[in-house]
């Protein structure tokens, strides 16, 4: 296990979506508060590999340590991207890109945050979703997808995320969950954790979605007890574009997304970007 000593803050951000010029400016203006600040980037930096690399390289040049987990958008294979890798090969290409930038990923040893609020194991996770966050009245993945298609609420993943070599995204998710569960079980049991995943680890945050059909693309029931089982001091996620702090079973969950400009303009700018994870902030938004 790798240990990094820090005296600053553990910060987090997600859903940068740097294809939008307004969001690129936010990233260009983002600065740490001290030379010891760490930054968690919890997925959906962008869709084009070159744009993802631009954003992560810029952030790594400013923050002491950067930790990245993939969102669903990084795993898309848009026709306009010169990098036409799909599925697991695309993911590992991004991992190697991050390593060339000295950015930590879910494939690396989990670092230990030794700054204020630590020591804590920071665990970047890559778990995907398995269609188990189904809308009311649906009892299977097939029924949930059929309802989504009838209502017109269908995630673009169904067209742009190719899960090769797995037969489906849910099969890939099950493999990742099992692999990650074993890794977390091997962590120092004396240390709390900060669990970082693009998708929420529990279903509760999805209950406020405007379109409940979309929840099936937002996580897996297989991680419903991980915040308790693996001693989470905090759970960091994005994806929903609803930045806020919530509590489940006494554990703090931080949604750290920027979201699309049309969303954050409603609040006259992104909310609490980046969000402070440790030391625990005195904030209740």
N, C-alpha and C positions, 0 to 999 in steps of 0.2 A: 504494500500500500504506500502510495506516494504522499509525502507531507510537505505542504507549502506554508511558510510562516507569513502572516500578514497582520497589519495593525489597522487597516482601513475598514471598509464596509463590504459586505457581500450584497451585490445588487443584481437585479434581473430584469430582462426585457424579452418580448417575443413578438411574433407577427409583425415584423418590420416591413414586409411587402415593399421592397425597395424599387419595384417596377414603377411605383408612383413617385413623381418628382417631389411632391410635398413630404413624403416619408424619407426620401433620400436626404433632404435638407435636415430633417430631424436627426438622422444618423450622423451627418457631417458636423452638426453642432453639439453632439453628445460628448461630454467630458467627464472624467472621474473627479471625485472630490479630493482624492489624495493619490499618491503614487502607489499606495498599497491596496487600492480598491480592486475587487474581482467583479467580473460581469458574467452572469449566466445569460445565454441566448437560447431561449426555449422554443426554437423552431419557427418555420415560415419566414425565413429571411427573404426568400424569393423563389422563382422557378428556374431561372437561367443560371447555369453554373458560374459563368463569368460575373454575374451580378452578385451572386452569393459570395464568391471569393472577394470581390471588391469590398463589400460591407464587412465581412469578418476580418479581413486584413486591416481595414481602417480601425476597427474596434480593438483589435489585438495590438495595434501600434500605440494605443492610449491606455489600456488597462493592464494591470499587473498580471492577471490571469484571466483568460476567457474560456468558458465552458459552453459547448454547443450540443444540442440535441436536435434531431431532424423533426420537422413538421411534415404534414402531408404534401405541402407545396414543393418542398425540395425534392420530393420523390416523383413528381410529375415528369413526364418526358414531352415537353412542348415541341411541336414541329420546328419552331424557329430557333431552338437551341442547337448549336453545333454538336453538343455532347448528347448523343442519342442513346445512351445507356438506359436500361430499365431496371426496376426492381432492386434486388440485392446488389447487383453490380453497380448501379447508380449510387446506392447508399455507401458502398465501400469506396467508390471514387471520391465521394465527398469527405469520408473519413480521412483518406490519404491526403486530400487537399488541406484539411484542417491540421493534420500532423505536420505538413510542410510549413504551416503558419505558426506552429507551436500552440495550437488550440486543442484543448481536451475534448474528448468525445465519449459516447457510451462504450466504446471498445477499449478505452484506456483504464488504467488503475484509478479507482475513485480517490480524489484528492481529499485531504483533511484541511478544513478551514480552522486556523489557529487564532484568528482575530477575535474581536469582541463578539461574545455570544458563543464562542467555540470552547474546546475543540468539537467539531462536528464533521462527520463524513458527508461530503457532497456527492450524491449519486446521480449522474446523468443517465436517463433511461430512454430506451427506444422500444415502445410497446405496441404502437398502432391501435387498431380497434377491431372489433369482431361482430358488430351488429347486435350485441346483446342489450344495448340501451334502446330498446324498441319502444315505439309509440304505443299508447294504450289501445287495447283491442287487437293487437297483433301477437301471435304466439310463435312466430318463426322468422328467420331472416327473409325468406321468400315473401311472406305476408307484409313484412315491414317495407321491403323494397317496392312491392307492388303498390302499397299505399303512397309511398313517396313519389312514384311515377304518376299516379293518378292525380295527386295534388300539385305536381310540378316542382316539388322540393327535393331535388336530387343533387347530391354533392358532385362536383366536377371530377372527383377521384374516380368515379365510375367510368370515366372516359380517358383520363390522363395518367392514372396511377396503375402501372402494370406490375404485378407482384412477382414476376419471374425470380427464381425458379419455382415458387410456390403456386399451387393451383388457384389460390384466392388470397385476398388481403387478410381474411380472418384466419386462414391457415398460417400465414406469416406471423400474425399477431400471437397465435397460440405458441408458436416456436420461440418467439422473442420473450413472451411472458415466462415460459419455463426456464429458458437460459438465464434471464435476469433474476428470477426468484432464487436460483442457486447461488448467483454471485452475491446477492444481498444477504443471504443466509451466512455467507462466509465473512461478512464485515465484523469488525470489532464490536462485540455485544455491549461493551461498556460505553460506547459513543452513540449519541443521538445522530440522526441523519437529516439532511435536506434532500428530499426526493424531487427530482426534476424530470418532467415529462411534458411533451407538447400537449397531450390530451389529459383531461382531468382523471385522477385515479378513482374517483367515486362519481356516481351518476348525479348526485344532488345539484351540482352547479348547472346542469342542463335543464332543470325544471323551469328556469326563467326564459328559455329560448322562445322567441316569437313563433317559430314553427317546430313543434315537437317531433315532426318527422325527421328533422336533421340530427337528432340526438344519436341515432344509430351509427353515425360517422364520428362519434366523439369519445370513444373509450371502450373499456371492457369491464364486465362484472368480475372478471378474474382478479382484479386489483382492489376490490372493494375494502379489504381489511389491511392493505399494505401500510397505510399510515400508522396503524396501531402495531402491526406485527413487526415492522422494521423501525420502530422508535422515532418516528418523524418529529422533529422540532418544527418543521414547516414543509409544505408541499408547494412546489412551483409548477405552474402550467400556463397554457395560453389557449389558442384555437377558437375559443368562443367569442372573442372580441368584446368581452364584458369585463373590463379591468375592475377588480374589487378584492376585498379581503373577506373571507368567510371562515367559519369554524365548524369542524365536524369531529365529534368525540374529543373535544378539547384541543384539537390540532389545527393550527393556522394554515389555511390554503390561500395562496396568492395567485390571482390571475393577472399576468404581467404584460398583456398584449397592447400594442399600439393600435392595430386594426387599420381599416381603410380610411382615407381622408374623409369620405362622406359620413363616416361614423364618428370620428373624433372631432369633426367640426361642430357636432351637436353640443360638445362640452367646451367649445372655444379652445381646442387643443388637446393633445393626449393627456391622460390623467396619470400623475405620479410616475413619470418616466425619467430614469429607470426606477423601479420599485425596490425599496430596501428590504432585504430578507433578514440579515443579521448585521448588527444587533437588532433585536426585535423593535420595530418602530412604535412610537406612540401615535397610532393612526387607526381609524375605524371607518374608512371609506369602502 
